[in-house]
Amino acid sequence: MLQQRIDDVTKSSFEKRSVYKLKSTQVLNRNIGLYNEAQLEYVKTELRDFLYYFGYVHNEHDTNNNTPFFTFDDASHQARLQGYKGF
């Protein structure tokens, strides 16, 4: 009886939850202007693998990417795409 109540409560709480949908007018990188060019270059060079891993890099094969904040056009770009959204 207790297990049935636990199942009922957890089932109903998951059904009520909904995923937040982004507004079409919302800009995800609206604060990028707070960083100067040197800071952005530092992120691009020192955190490059993380940018690929979390999908913050423009990928022409991923049309559903909402977070392509950085673009790389060098020779290693295609090789690094193997780690794209690696989570």
Secondary structure, 3 states (H helix, E strand, C coil): CHHHHHHHHHHHHHHHCCCCCCCCCCCCCCCHHHCCHHHHHHHHHHCHHHHHHCCCECCCCCCCCCCCCECCCCCCHHHHHHHCCCC
